[in-house]
Amino acid sequence: MGEILGLTVSHFPFLRFKPYIMPGVLRGLMSRGWADTPELRDPANWPAEMREEWGPDGGDVAGKEAQLKQIEQYHKLESALADFKPDVMVIMYRDLRETWKDPKNHPKYWVHTQPEIPVRFYQIFGMIRENYVEEDPDKVDTIKTHTEAAQLLLKGLNDRNLPAIESNEAGVPLSGLGHNALAGIYHLDWTNREFKTPVVAIGIDTFGFQRERGLEGLSEWDKSAPPPLTPKEAFELGQTIAQIFKASNLRVALVASTNWSNSQNTWVGNKRVRPEFENDIKRFEEWKNNQFDKWGDSWTFEEMEDTASWEILTSIVLAGAMTEIGAKVKHADLQTTWTLNSDWISTIFEAK
């Protein structure tokens, strides 16, 4: 019988770059974004707490402090993985038109099956290159796919009449894999950066509705367009993934590489300048107290839009898996911010 260790790790990409890169999203909005709402560029129109965190240094101090706190979480996650000794890391991540071969016509989720994936951890799309460890930005590492686990997952999904869709092409990004997957893989090997554990990457379109996502946020919500996974479907997908791997002989680290609310994850017309950490804190109380077993029913698309929380779908998949195996939270941390674009969730579940 297999064993599963559930984890969440932040995929905020700037965390593996120099501290002064951390406030880059908000700086970009102030310099070249909010063209139709220029008043948002002026900190005088922000909440007082946001102005205070931004400070006279333009977020440098806040970014550095937040990065150091998050690195502490990475060390805890690394330790849990080292103790568990997984055969495979199944990493679920938000992918919006990055790796699917037809970016305008892709499924709700898919499984990467290419045996080896050359990746560039130390840059983002060739543009951001000032990485934290001062490695050659053009260095190429190779992520190996656990092909047995990938095919086992696809067969199990198919046998249960769920979509079993694979992507066996390299995709288009210079990074080699969806940047949110790369961030999660890197953050879980923060100290050694060896990336030896074979991976099965599951791309999830958490936005659906054929929405575009830009620097300022999402395009308008056309509710008649094809949706992403519903919360119920996401929860049930997690239950199914857990059933498949529990019936195997594999030790599986099941990882949601994700953030919770994100200022860009709602319609641009909502004029959001910060994450909705009030809702994140409320939902975190449920999460850390193992009350996520109803998340397939208690979340709605409307709440996700109102609170800029569409990426929560990745965590709901994990919630379904942890509910299925009866795993409880051993450690959980929510790091909220006014100025760094998103709130970061770190979790270690019991291995079961």
N, C-alpha and C positions, 0 to 999 in steps of 0.2 A: 504494500500500500504506500502511496506517495505521501509526502509531507510538504506543507505549504507555509511559508513565512510571508505575511503581508506587510508591505511598507508603502509609505508615501514619501516623496522627495520633491523639493521645489525644482521646477524647470526654468526659473528666471535666468535667462542666458547670460546676463551681465555679471552674475556672481563669480564666474571663473575668469573674469578680466580685472584689470586694475581698478582700485576703488573709485577713482575719479570717473570711471565709465558708468558707475551704478545709477546716477540720476539721468542717464542719457535719454530716456523716453520723454521725460518732462522737458528737458532742455530742447529736444527736437521739436516738441509741440510749441514751445515758446519762440523758437527761431523760424520754423517753417510750417507749422501747423496752425489749426484754428483760423484759417483764412476767412471763414464766414462769421467767426465769433472772436474777433481780435481782442475783445475785452478780457477773454480768458487768459491771454498772455500776461496780463498785468497781475502780479501777486496781490495787489491791493484788492482785487476782486475774489481772492481765495478766502477760505475760512482762516481765522486767526491762527489756529493750531497748525495749519498747513504752512502758513508763512513762517511761523516759528521754526518748524522742522527744516524748511528750506534755508533759512538763515541768510546772513550776508555773504556766505561762501557758495551759494547756489547748490546746496544739497551735498557738498563734499563730505562734511562731517557725518551727516545722517547716513550717507551711503557707506562710508567706511565702517561705522559702528554696526550697521545692519548686516554687512557682509561678514564681519567677525562673529556676530551672534549666529549667523547661519552656518558658518564653518563648524562651530561647536556641534550643531545638529548633524552635520555630515559625519563627524567623528563617531557620534552615537550610532548612526545608521551603518557605518563601516564596521563597527564592532559587532553589531547584530548579525551582519552578513558573514563576517569571519567566523563567528560561533556556529552559525547554521551550516556553512559549507555547501552552498547550493550547487546542484548539477547544471542548473539553467536559471537565467533571470528573464522572466516574462515581463516586459516593460510596456505598459499601456500609456499612450501619449496623444496629445492633441495635434492633429495634422490637418492643416487647411491648405489644400492645393500645393503641397510641397513635393510629395513623392509619388502620388498616384499617377499612372501613365496618362490618364485623361483628366486633367485638372478640373474640367467643367462638367464632368459626368462620372462621379466617383461614388462608391458605396458609403454606408454609414460607418463601417469599420473594415479593416483588412489586416491580413497577417503577412509580414515580410518573410520570404522563404529563400532569398538568394543566399548561398552558402557563406560567402564572405562579402563584407561591405567595407570598402575603403572610406575612411572618414577623416575629417580635419577638425579636431577638437579645439584647436588653439586660435581659431578665427571664426567669424560669423559671416557667411556669404562673401568672404573676401574683403569685407569692408572694415570690420572691427578686428584688430590684430594685436592690440596691447594686452596680452593675456597675463594672468596673475603670476604665473611661474616663469615668465619670460622665455617660453619655449619658441622654437621656430614656428611661426604661424602657418607655414606651408607643410609642416610635418604631417605625414599620413600614417594613421594607425589602422589596423584591420579589426573589425568586429566580426566574430564568427557566429553564425546562426546555428543553434542547436536544431539541426534539420529533423531529427527524430521527434523532438518535442513539438516542432512546428507542424509536422504532418499528423502527429497524434491529435493535436488541437483541431486541425482542420477536419480530420475524420470524425472526431467527437462532435463537432458542431454540425456536420452534415448528417450524422446518425440521429441527431436530435432535431432535425428539420430547421436548423438555424442557418443563416447565410455563412458559407464557408468560402471566403474569397481570399485569394492569395495575390501578393504582389511579388513577382520574381525578377523585377527589373530594378536597376540601380536608382531610378528616379532622377530628378533634375537638379537638386540643390548641390552647390559646390561642396557643401559640408559632407555629403554622402548619404545622410539619413535625415529624417525630420529633425529640425534643430531642437525641438523639445525632448525628443528621445536622446539625442546626444548629450544634452544638459543633464538629464537624469542619470545616464550611464557614467558620465564624468563625475558628477557630485557623489556618487556612491563608491567611487574609487579615488577620492580626493587626495589621499596621502601618497599612494603608490603609483597611480596612473598606469597600471599594467593592462587593465581591461581583458583579463584572461577568461572570465566566466562567459560561456556561450550565452547568446541572447536569442529570445524570440520577441520581436517588436510588433506591437499591435497599434496601427494607426487608427485614430478615432476622429471623425469629423463632429466636433461637439457643437457646431453652430447650425449646420444644415440650412434649409430654406434658400439655398443658392446665394447666401449672403457673402459679400465681400468684406474684408477686414483691412482697414488702413491705419495710419498713424493715429487718427482721431477716434476711431471706433468702427462699428459695423454699419453696413448699408441698411436701408430701411427693411423692416421685417415684413415680408410677404408671406402671410400665413397659408396661402394656397400652394406655395412651393413645397417640394419634398422636405420633410423634417429630418432632423437627426434622430438618434435613438431617443425614445421617450424615457423618462426616469424609470418607469416600470420595465421597459425593455433592457435598459442598462443594468438594472439590478438583477434581472433574470439572466442576462449574459454572464454576469459575474458568478452567479450560482452555477451555471453550466460549466464555465471554465474551471471552477473549483472541483466539480464532479469529475471532469475529465482527468485532471491531474491527480486527484486523490486515488483514482483507479489505476494509476500508473505506478512505476517503481522509482519515480524521480523525486528529488528534493528541489522544490521550485520556490524561488523568490518571486512573488507576484507583486509588481511594483506599479503604483500610479505615479507617473512623473507629471506633476501638475501644480498649479496654483489654484487658489479659490477666486475671490472676486478680483477683477482686473478692470482698470478704468477704460480700457479699449473694448471691453466685451459687452457692449450695448450700443444701441443706435446712436450715431453721432449727434442726432438732434436732441438727445437728452443732455448734452453739454456737460458730461461728467468729467471732472478733473482729478478724481481720486478713487481708490477702491472703496467698496461698501463694507468697511470692516465691522460696522455695527451688526450687520446680518451674519458676517463670518463668525464673530464672537458668539452670537446666539447659537448658530449651528455647530460651532466647535464644542459647546457645552454638551450637545447631544452626542457628538462624535466621540469625545474622550470618555464619556460615561456609557459607551456601548449602546446608545439609543439610535443607531443608524439602521437598525433592522427594518424600519418603516420608510426609509428614504426613497424607495421606489414609488411610494404612494404620496409622501408628504411634499415632495418637490414638484413644481409645475414650471412649464416654460415661462409663464408670466413672472414668477418669482425670479427666475434666472435672468430675464431681461431687465426687470426693475432693479436688481441688485448687481448687475454686470457679472453674473456667475455661471455662464454657460459651460465653463470648463469643469464645473462640479460633476458633470456626467462621468468623467473619468473616475472620480472618487466614488460615485454611486456604483460603478461596476465593481470596484474593490469592496464596497460595503456589501454587495450581494455575495461575493466570494467569502468574505469573512463571516457573514451570517450563516452561509451554507456549512462551513466547517466548525462553527461555534468558537471562533477565535476572538479573544478579548484584547483590548488595547493595553499594552504594557507601558508605552511612552507616547506622549503626544505634545506637540508644541505648535502654536499658531503665532507667527510673527506678522504683525500688522504695520502698516505704514501710511503716511499721508502722501508722500512724494515719490515713492519708488514703484508706482504703477500697479502693484499687485500684492496680495497677501499670501504668505508662504506657509504650507502645512507640512510638518514632519511627523511621521507616525511609525511606531514599531508594534506589531501585533504579536500575540503568542504564536509560536509555530505549532501547527497541528496537522 
